[in-house]
Amino acid sequence: MLIFLFIGNFAVVLDGFAVNLPPRGAKILAVLDDSNFKESAPILISSDKDFETYNFSGSGTIDDPYIIENLAIAESQYVGIFISKTTKYFVIQNNYISSI
């Protein structure tokens, strides 16, 4: 099961499935402390090998998934995180994605 916390107006795309957020002015579900986030370009993964270029912790197995966390992503092409065509296991948690 995937659980997403959405703030703002952006879409998360996982293997062709897009989750669109509610329009601006929607209720904020949490307040995030952005001092722990590392600035990052958008994450674009379209093969198993692409995970290696980002140096995420983990190995991509069920017992040790790649962890995509604590990133502040300012996107300009409508996608903050795009993952498709992979057999690797991964977890996306505690990230902040904004549209510029």
PANUKOL-6613 format. One record per residue (C-alpha): residue in one letter; y, z, x. Coordinates in steps of 0.5 Angstrom, whole numbers, plus 500, padded with zeros to 3 digits. Layout:
residues N
aYZX ...
This chain:
residues 100
m500500500 l507498503 i513503501 f520500502 l527504502 f532499500 i539500502 g544494501 n543487499 f537483504 a530481503 v524483507 v519477508 l512479510 d507473510 g511469505 f512474500 a519476499 v522483496 n529482494 l534488493 p538489488 p545487487 r551491491 g553497488 a546499486 k544507487 i543509495 l536512495 a537516502 v543517507 l541515514 d543518521 d544511525 s545515531 n537514532 f537507531 k537502537 e541495536 s536489535 a536482533 p532480527 i525480528 l521474527 i514474528 s509468526 s503469530 d499475533 k502473540 d509474538 f508481537 e507482545 t515479546 y518485542 n514490546 f513495540 s508501541 g501500539 s496495540 g495491533 t489495531 i487498525 d487505529 d493503533 p498499529 y504496532 i510500530 i517497528 e521503528 n528506529 l532499529 a538497527 i538489525 a544486524 e542479521 s546473519 q540468517 y538472511 v532475514 g532481518 i524482519 f520476518 i512476519 s507471518 k500468520 t498474524 t491478524 k495484527 y496491524 f503493524 v507499520 i515498519 q518504518 n525508519 n529501520 y536499518 i538492516 s544490514 s547483513 i553480517 
